[in-house]
Amino acid sequence: ARDAAAAVGDARAEGRARVTLAQVHRNAGWFDKARVEAEHAISLEGAADDPWISSNAPNELGIIGICTSQYQVSESSLLQAIDAFRADGNHPGEASALCNLSRALVELGRTAEAIDLARQGIAVYDELGLTFRLANARYALGVVLARVGRSREALAQLTEALQVFVENRQRLWEGTTHFRIAQVHLADRRATQAAQHAEQALTTGCIGGDWMRANVLVLLGRCLDGLGQVDRARACWREALAIHERAGAAEVDEVRGLLSPLAAA
């Protein structure tokens, strides 16, 4: 669709196709490819005249920035997206970008702002009666709260979100939320509960592509290692390493470190 639109000079169709392709690449963990597509979408002549492109492309760049730990770049892109969503009167889109921005700001140490933004997103979705999107916002708030060690509050938000995802058969979000809950439990040294949720994330079979699957495997390996199941842990890490190596992911060195003889000792 992207190439066909480009061939006939349809910038609007090409831009939308590039944003969609950026999302696909990002889910697969191909962040450089995703960034190129989103940036190209923004640069197309006439893209600024399409509210969908001018809002969703920077929103996607913001998410990519979070995934690649480029939080200041993410903040800039998401502020641009928020302005575009507001100009278009797209309140659900605005709330989504607010929640994404909350995740960037917590990594920049701006905890109060991050929590406030996530709660703004919750308020927007609640007012609009968008139950599924409200669960997305609760997920974002849960991630932010977990990041600053407020595990009880984080689990409450994530568990509430999980219930909605399960009821609505949103398998991708269900799996991703199990992963986040597992992270919280492991941080609080509840390895058994953490392993259960990590395994459940894998069982859903839909957690956002190979990159995310590898991240879950790394987490599950840490859980199993904490439970003394070293062989199973290393099997998880070997599978994760193979995935990351195929994708050329930045996480390769981290996983190699887990598998090194020194780490095993």
C-alpha positions in Angstrom: 0.0 0.0 0.0 2.8 2.4 0.8 4.7 1.8 -2.4 1.5 1.9 -4.5 0.5 5.2 -3.0 3.9 6.7 -3.5 3.9 5.5 -7.1 0.8 7.6 -7.9 1.8 10.5 -5.7 -0.9 10.0 -3.1 0.9 11.5 -0.1 -2.1 11.1 2.2 -2.4 7.3 1.6 1.4 6.9 1.6 1.7 8.7 4.9 -1.0 6.6 6.6 0.5 3.4 5.2 3.9 4.5 6.6 2.5 5.1 10.1 0.8 1.8 10.1 4.0 0.1 8.9 5.9 1.9 11.7 3.6 0.3 14.2 4.2 -3.1 12.7 8.0 -2.7 12.8 7.8 -1.4 16.3 5.8 -4.4 17.5 8.4 -6.7 15.9 11.2 -4.8 17.7 12.6 -3.2 14.5 12.8 0.3 15.9 15.1 1.8 13.4 12.8 0.8 10.6 9.8 2.0 12.5 11.4 5.4 13.1 12.3 5.8 9.4 8.7 5.1 8.4 7.2 7.5 11.0 9.6 10.3 10.2 9.0 9.8 6.4 5.3 10.1 7.0 5.7 13.4 8.7 8.0 14.7 6.0 5.7 14.0 3.1 4.3 17.1 1.3 0.8 17.6 2.5 1.1 15.4 5.6 0.5 18.4 7.8 -2.9 18.8 6.2 -4.0 15.3 7.3 -4.8 15.4 11.0 -4.5 11.6 11.3 -0.9 11.7 10.0 0.1 14.8 11.9 -1.0 13.3 15.2 -0.4 9.6 14.9 3.0 9.8 13.3 4.6 11.8 16.2 2.6 9.7 18.7 4.3 6.6 17.1 7.7 8.3 17.3 7.1 8.9 21.0 6.3 5.3 21.6 9.4 4.2 19.7 11.4 6.7 21.9 10.1 5.0 25.0 11.0 1.5 23.6 14.6 2.7 22.8 15.1 4.7 26.1 15.3 8.0 24.2 12.9 9.7 26.6 13.6 13.4 25.8 13.1 12.7 22.1 9.9 10.8 23.1 8.7 13.8 25.1 9.2 16.2 22.2 7.3 13.9 19.8 4.5 13.3 22.2 3.9 17.0 22.9 3.7 17.5 19.2 1.1 14.6 19.0 -0.9 16.0 21.9 -1.2 19.4 20.2 -2.2 17.8 16.9 -4.8 15.6 18.6 -6.3 18.6 20.4 -6.4 20.7 17.2 -8.3 17.9 15.6 -10.7 17.5 18.5 -9.6 13.9 18.9 -10.0 13.3 22.6 -9.3 9.6 22.7 -6.1 10.2 20.7 -5.1 13.0 23.1 -5.6 10.7 26.1 -3.5 8.0 24.4 -0.6 10.5 23.9 -1.0 11.8 27.5 -0.6 8.2 28.8 2.4 7.6 26.5 4.0 10.9 27.7 3.5 9.8 31.3 5.7 6.8 30.6 8.4 9.0 29.2 8.4 11.5 32.0 8.6 8.9 34.8 11.9 7.7 33.2 13.1 11.4 33.2 12.4 11.5 37.0 9.3 13.7 36.7 7.2 11.4 38.7 4.4 13.7 39.8 3.9 15.0 36.2 3.9 11.4 34.9 1.2 10.2 37.4 -0.9 13.3 36.7 -0.8 12.8 33.0 -1.8 9.2 33.3 -4.7 10.2 35.5 -5.7 12.8 33.0 -5.9 10.1 30.4 -8.1 8.0 32.7 -10.4 10.9 33.2 -10.8 11.5 29.5 -11.6 7.9 28.7 -13.9 7.6 31.7 -15.9 10.7 30.6 -16.2 9.3 27.1 -17.3 5.9 28.4 -14.6 4.1 26.5 -14.1 1.1 28.7 -11.4 -0.6 26.7 -9.4 2.6 26.3 -9.9 3.3 30.0 -8.1 0.0 30.7 -5.3 1.1 28.4 -4.9 4.2 30.6 -5.0 2.2 33.8 -2.3 0.0 32.3 -0.1 3.1 31.7 -0.7 4.4 35.2 0.2 1.0 36.6 3.5 1.0 34.6 4.3 4.5 36.0 3.5 3.5 39.6 5.5 0.4 39.3 8.5 2.3 38.0 8.6 4.4 41.2 8.1 1.5 43.5 4.5 2.0 44.4 3.8 -1.7 43.8 0.5 -2.1 45.6 -1.1 0.8 43.7 0.5 -0.5 40.5 -1.0 -4.0 40.9 -4.4 -2.5 41.6 -4.4 -0.6 38.3 -2.9 -3.4 36.3 -5.2 -6.0 37.7 -8.3 -3.8 36.9 -7.0 -3.3 33.4 -6.3 -7.0 33.0 -9.9 -7.9 33.9 -11.2 -5.6 31.1 -8.7 -7.0 28.6 -9.7 -10.6 29.4 -13.4 -9.8 29.2 -13.0 -8.1 25.8 -10.7 -10.8 24.5 -7.9 -8.3 23.9 -5.2 -11.0 23.8 -2.2 -8.7 23.1 -3.1 -6.4 26.0 -3.9 -9.3 28.2 -0.4 -10.8 27.6 1.4 -7.5 28.0 -0.4 -6.8 31.3 0.5 -10.2 32.6 4.1 -9.3 31.8 3.9 -6.0 33.7 2.3 -7.7 36.7 5.1 -10.2 36.7 7.6 -7.4 36.7 6.0 -5.9 39.8 5.9 -9.2 41.7 9.6 -9.9 40.8 10.6 -6.5 42.0 8.9 -7.3 45.3 10.7 -10.7 45.4 7.6 -12.8 44.8 9.3 -15.0 42.3 6.6 -17.7 42.2 3.8 -15.2 41.4 6.0 -13.4 38.9 6.8 -16.7 37.1 3.1 -17.5 36.9 2.2 -14.2 35.3 5.2 -14.4 32.9 4.2 -17.9 31.8 0.6 -16.6 31.3 1.9 -13.8 29.2 3.6 -16.4 26.9 0.5 -18.6 26.9 -1.6 -15.9 25.4 0.5 -16.3 22.2 0.0 -12.7 21.3 2.2 -10.3 23.2 3.4 -7.8 20.5 5.9 -9.7 18.3 9.2 -11.4 18.8 10.9 -8.5 20.6 8.3 -8.5 23.4 8.3 -12.3 23.5 12.1 -12.1 24.1 11.6 -9.6 26.9 9.0 -11.9 28.6 11.5 -14.8 28.3 14.2 -12.8 30.0 11.9 -11.9 32.8 10.7 -15.5 33.2 14.3 -16.6 33.3 15.0 -14.2 36.1 12.0 -15.6 38.0 13.0 -19.2 37.5 16.6 -18.4 38.5 15.3 -16.8 41.7 13.4 -20.1 42.3 16.6 -22.1 41.8 15.4 -23.5 38.5 18.7 -22.6 36.7 18.4 -24.9 33.7 15.0 -23.6 32.8 16.1 -20.1 33.3 19.0 -20.5 31.0 16.8 -22.1 28.4 14.6 -19.0 28.5 17.6 -16.8 28.1 19.0 -18.8 25.2 15.7 -18.5 23.3 15.5 -14.8 24.1 19.1 -14.3 22.9 18.4 -16.0 19.6 15.4 -13.7 19.0 17.3 -10.5 19.9 20.3 -11.6 17.7 18.1 -12.2 14.7 16.6 -8.7 15.1 19.9 -7.0 16.0 18.2 -5.7 19.2 20.0 -3.6 21.8 19.2 -6.1 24.5 21.6 -8.7 23.1 24.5 -7.7 25.5 22.2 -7.9 28.5 21.0 -11.4 27.7 24.6 -12.6 26.9 25.5 -11.3 30.3 22.9 -13.5 31.9 24.2 -16.5 30.1 27.9 -15.8 30.8 29.8 -18.3 33.1 30.4 -15.4 35.5 26.7 -14.7 35.8 26.0 -18.4 36.3 28.6 -18.5 39.1 
